[in-house]
Structures are given as C-alpha cells and as structure tokens.
Amino acid sequence: MKVAIVGASGAVGQEFLRVLEERDFPIDELMLFGSSRSAGRKYTFKGKEHEVRLLQHNDDFKGVDIAFTSAGAGTSKEFAETITKYGAVMIDNSSAFRMDEDVPLVVPECNAVDALTRPRGIIANPNCTTIMMVVVLQPLEQLSHIRRIHVSSYQSASGAGAAAMAELEQQYRDIVEGQPVTVNKFPYQLAYNVIPQIDVFQPNGYTKEEMKMYNETRKIMHSDVRCSATCVRVSSLRSHSESVWIETEQPISVEAAQQAISVAPGCTLCDDPTHLVYPMPLDTAGKDNIFVGRIRKDIADDNGLTLWLSGDQIRKGAALNAVQIAEYLVSVGNVGSGK
C-alpha cells in the first residue's frame, strides 16, 4: 500500500500522520507533499524520517493507492487530476467537491457504501461540524425519521488551522502582558470573546459554514431533513461542541435516545446531569468518538429532542474520518490502481 499526504505540514496533515500510526494503517510506502513553504521539512512516521516534496504537476502519484489531501479547496481543485490520473483514490478534506453529484460525501458510520462509487476517483470528507452531528443523529434516524434540525455550534480555534490555534494562545499572552492583541486569523479578538461568524456570509444571511451543515447533512444521510444552523467561534483551543434540537416524525423517548447513542459506532454517551456529567472540549480533545450528553425532551415541541455533543475537530472532524474511509475501502478490497 502506497499512501500520500498532501498538506502534510498543516494541522490536519500532522493529525493524519498520528492517526495512521496509531491505527497501524497498512502502509508500505509513505509520501508527503506540500507547498514551497513546506517542501524540505522532515517528519517521522513509525521511526522513519520522511521529507516533504513539493506538490507539482508531474508523475509523483504514479503507483499511489490512497492520497489524503488537506491543503485547501484551491489546491484540491488544481491538482485533483494529477493526483488521480494513475488510479489513486483521493480522499479530500477540503470543501472543493463535497456537493458535486459525482463525488461521494462520506461518514463511515452513516454511508460507508457510498465510497464505492466514485467516478472521478475522489471521495469528499465532510465539514467537521457536519461529521460530528450526523454520527450522533444516525442512530436516532433509525428510531424515527428526523424532519428538522436546529443547531448552534461552538467551534474552537482548531477549526481555523494551526496558525489560528497559535494566535489564540498569543492573544492570551498579549492580554496578560498588557500588549496590543494580535488579530490576523479571525475578524476580531477571539480571546475572552465569541464570534458569531464562521466563513463568509451568503445572500440569505447564513454563512457558508452554516449552509454546509444544511446541504451536507442531506447528502450524507440521503434525507430531506432541513437544518438551520448558527455557527460560532469560541475561545476553546481544540474540540468543537454543538447544541442540537431535532424534530422527528414520531416521538423518541429520552431513554430510547440514550440507549441508541450508547451503542452507536463513533459515539460515547456522557449523560448524568445529576452528577454534572456532560461532554466538554477539555475532555474530548484528542479522543476519537463524539461524546453526547444533556439528552432531553424539547419542551417546545412534542416530537422534539435536544442534546449536546462535543468532539475533536481535527480527529473525527477531519483526519480520523478520512482514515476510516480508507480503512473501509481496504476492508472490502476496493482500493488500488484501477479500482
């Protein structure tokens, strides 16, 4: 198995390396690619040093079985043909292809089989907030069809990349030291603040991030569900959280929801409010599963439930989900040149 990582020096690229090693993904040869800023850097994987190559339009991807890409939508669009032309499966972490009809959008706990039909050799990794939400909603969908979702996200600095995480840490240092606060990656100071905007605003008043949750959820779950989202940047460093309200066709009891989530793949039930037990970013950072708590009846809707979830945006929200897609392809023998 020959594997490539494009964008190896970024936060998600580095997480790819950690997740692939932790899960002992079958790799015989690993190739790392990056921009001119990253080319030449060296990273250790399973005790062996690998140097980042400059990503170019050439034959470097000949013989590659799986290419994990996380270098931005522009790079993915520009290099997709170069990466896939010799049969590599491109598992793309950007927004470039998510809503293309001929590109599957996959969360393995929900729709793994979709990954088998990829006319362009590309599989899209969904938006982080969408991944985390659908992993939790899938077992509830099995109990009764979900008609509507309202969700408010509480997204950490990690969602904007390694530089954004560093900026948040710098902002707190600036404040403590009485220095002017550094603001580059966010529209406003994030430290001691929340910013009710992630990505750019659309004509309907929603941001691109919020519209991703609407459109991607429908595609992944093969559903007519409607999702209204408000996405907010908060000053936690890593792990996103979401407050989710759902309306189902038939009422679902709290006990049934808790039972379904407790045994669902990718979920961990963390729900004991009498003892102040509920998920928090400090506890979910670095974990694989999505943690769910505060499950309760929606007192404004007889067919409604509301819940709280938290999960590591860089792991299940990005790198881990992509690796799980690759693991599924390997498990069913659907990877390699010409597949």
Residue, then its C-alpha position, 0 to 999 in steps of 0.5 A: m500500500k502506497v499512501a500520500i499526504v498532501g498538506a502534510s505540514g498543516a494541522v490536519g496533515q500532522e493529525f493524519l500522520r498520528v492517526l495512521e500510526e496509531r491505527d497501524f494503517p497498512i502502509d508500505e510506502l509513505m509520501l508527503f507533499g506540500s507547498s514551497r513553504s513546506a517542501g524540505r521539512k522532515y517528519t517521522f512516521k513509525g521511526k522513519e524520517h520522511e521529507v516533504r516534496l513539493l506538490q507539482h504537476n508531474d508523475d509523483f502519484k504514479g503507483v499511489d493507492i490512497a492520497f489524503t489531501s488537506a491543503g485547501a479547496g484551491t489546491s484540491k481543485e488544481f491538482a485533483e487530476t494529477i493526483t488521480k490520473y494513475g488510479a489513486v483514490m483521493i480522499d479530500n478534506s477540503s470543501a472543493f467537491r463535497m456537493d458535486e453529484d459525482v463525488p461521494l460525501v462520506v461518514p463511515e458510520c452513516n454511508a460507508v457504501d457510498a465510497l464505492t462509487r466514485p467516478r472521478g476517483i475522489i471521495a469528499n470528507p465532510n465539514c467537521t461540524t457536519i461529521m460530528m452531528v450526523v454520527v450522533l443523529q444516525p442512530l436516532e434516524q433509525l428510531s424515527h425519521i428526523r424532519r428538522i434540525h436546529v443547531s448552534s455550534y461552538q467551534s474552537a480555534s482548531g477549526a481555523g488551522a494551526a496558525a489560528m490555534a497559535e494566535l489564540e494562545q498569543q492573544y492570551r499572552d498579549i492580554v496578560e502582558g498588557q500588549p496590543v492583541t494580535v488579530n490576523k486569523f479571525p475578524y476580531q479578538l477571539a480571546y475572552n470573546v465569541i464570534p458569531q461568524i464562521d466563513v463568509f456570509q451568503p445572500n440569505g444571511y447564513t454563512k457558508e459554514e452554516m449552509k454546509m451543515y444544511n446541504e451536507t447533512r442531506k447528502i450524507m444521510h440521503s434525507d430531506v431533513r432541513c437544518s438551520a444552523t448558527c455557527v460560532r467561534v469560541s475561545s476553546l483551543r481544540s474540540h468543537s461542541e454543538s447544541v442540537w434540537i431535532e424534530t422527528e416524525q414520531p416521538i423518541s423517548v429520552e431513554a430510547a435516545q440514550q440507549a441508541i447513542s450508547v451503542a452507536p459506532g463513533c459515539t460515547l454517551c456522557d449523560d448524568p446531569t445529576h452528577l454534572v456529567y456532560p461532554m466538554p472540549l477539555d475532555t474530548a480533545g484528542k479522543d476519537n468518538i463524539f461524546v453526547g450528553r444533556i439528552r432531553k425532551d424539547i419542551a417546545d415541541d412534542n416530537g422534539l429532542t435536544l442534546w449536546l455533543s462535543g468532539d475533536q475537530i481535527r480527529k473525527g472532524a477531519a483526519l480520523n474520518a478520512v482514515q476510516i474511509a480508507e480503512y473501509l475501502v481496504s476492508v472490502g478490497n476496493v482500493g488500488s490502481g484501477k479500482 
